Amino acid sequence: MTRFILADLRRLWAGSLVIVLLIAFATALGVAVTLQERALRLGSARAADRFDLVVGAPGSETQLLLSSVFLQPSPLPLMPGNVLGKLAADPRVAWAAPVGFGDSFSGYPIVGTSTALTTNLSALKEGRVFSKAGEAVIGAGVTLPLGYEVKPTHGLAALGGETHTELAYRITGRMAATGTSWDRAILVPIQSVWNLHGMGGHADEHDHAAEAHHAEDPGHEDHAGGHGHGHVDPDAPLDENWTAEAPGLPAILVKPKTIADAYKLRQDYRGNGTLAVFPGEVLTNLYATLGDAKRVLSAVAVGAQILVAAAVLMVTVMHIGQRRRQIGALRAFGAPQSAVLAIVWLELFILIALGILFGFAIGYGAAMMLSAMFSGESGIVLPVGFIRDDLKSVAAIVLFSAMLALAPALLAYRQSPAAALRA
């Protein structure tokens, strides 16, 4: 029986190949959607787990998370600068690190922060943490050597950003990989960012307006009364004793000492000009949106699979009709009805099973490729892989395929040898 089935499939290889490919591509669509959505959830959750609490100005919680944790360029309102000093001195806080955006270099975002972040986000793979205004630490994914001089560009160079000539940061250290967007970041002292944009010293309302303009229009030059540029001494030592006169900030990353402290801090800083969020809670809302998108894409995938199943069934039934003489000859030579049923069922089931197997392989490969592209652009590692629950899906698909292959086999089973030979 096995030889007969293999010979039959070789003889009808063109039609068999079409059926296998149709099933493979329909299956691959559903597999890729499932794997990619799961990888995005896991990757983003792991990236956000490194940050317990984010404090910013009142506004969109989602935008605050995307900008401060995932380093997506977008304008953020500024909170009063004295918030940083209050958090740093709070006994409930293990460390608090400011973050300031706006500049870039070769596609890498330049983030102004403090040594608290560079020493707690990740261990250093090589070099040392910055200790002067003109020094920088890079993420593991930044392909620049230690000692390289980075000249910041105002906004994005692709959008016509202006290169700052007042300061060039020298890279002194490289962090170990974190699997987050910070792997593609260049970390510099926040004081240098303030001074470079004319916000050093006392921060009046005019300074805040200038930096707000800088955040909203990163690809263009500041036009806020000469506050767009300032002089920076690259050898100036860092002073991280934050005072009430500190300039405004878009966000502060906070590490509370205990879980109870985290909830108290979030309550204390939700109001009076600030907004405190747990990254995990904000991601939950994003996941709900992703879930809606996944349901739509899954419905499309299921629809495609149903159409393919109907097409395969129709083609197979027509194929059985064209093979009536062959089936009649098998019966005339003494083949029992059960053998004819098994031959027809096995031929179709083998084709469907091969299509499903190739579909899972194609879907997995597509998800891996998309994740690699996303990781290369964002720095976030997206883990693509199957889980135990996927075995249930495979079992359900195989069972459905077996039932689908049974329909044309029953048609062949019910044909009489005499009627088949007269056809």
HELIX and SHEET records of a PDB file:
HELIX    1   1 THR A    2  ARG A   11  1                                  10    
HELIX    2   2 TRP A   13  ALA A   48  1                                  36    
HELIX    3   3 GLU A   61  SER A   68  1                                   8    
HELIX    4   4 ASN A   82  ALA A   89  1                                   8    
HELIX    5   5 THR A  115  ASN A  120  1                                   6    
HELIX    6   6 ALA A  157  LEU A  159  5                                   3    
HELIX    7   7 SER A  181  ARG A  184  5                                   4    
HELIX    8   8 ILE A  190  LEU A  196  1                                   7    
HELIX    9   9 GLU A  205  GLU A  216  1                                  12    
HELIX   10  10 ILE A  259  ASP A  268  1                                  10    
HELIX   11  11 PRO A  279  GLN A  322  1                                  44    
HELIX   12  12 ARG A  324  ALA A  332  1                                   9    
HELIX   13  13 GLN A  337  SER A  378  1                                  42    
HELIX   14  14 ASP A  389  ARG A  414  1                                  26    
HELIX   15  15 PRO A  417  ARG A  422  1                                   6    
SHEET    1   A 9 LEU A 124  GLY A 127  0                                        
SHEET    2   A 9 TYR A 169  MET A 175 -1                                        
SHEET    3   A 9 GLU A 135  ILE A 138  1                                        
SHEET    4   A 9 ILE A 186  PRO A 189 -1                                        
SHEET    5   A 9 TYR A 108  THR A 113  1                                        
SHEET    6   A 9 VAL A  93  PHE A 105 -1                                        
SHEET    7   A 9 ALA A 251  PRO A 256 -1                                        
SHEET    8   A 9 LEU A  53  GLY A  56 -1                                        
SHEET    9   A 9 LEU A 275  VAL A 277 -1                                        
SHEET    1   B 8 LEU A 124  GLY A 127  0                                        
SHEET    2   B 8 TYR A 169  MET A 175 -1                                        
SHEET    3   B 8 GLU A 135  ILE A 138  1                                        
SHEET    4   B 8 ILE A 186  PRO A 189 -1                                        
SHEET    5   B 8 TYR A 108  THR A 113  1                                        
SHEET    6   B 8 VAL A  93  PHE A 105 -1                                        
SHEET    7   B 8 THR A 153  HIS A 154 -1                                        
SHEET    8   B 8 GLU A 162  THR A 163 -1                                        
SHEET    1   C 3 LEU A 124  GLY A 127  0                                        
SHEET    2   C 3 TYR A 169  MET A 175 -1                                        
SHEET    3   C 3 GLU A 149  VAL A 150 -1                                        
END                                                                             
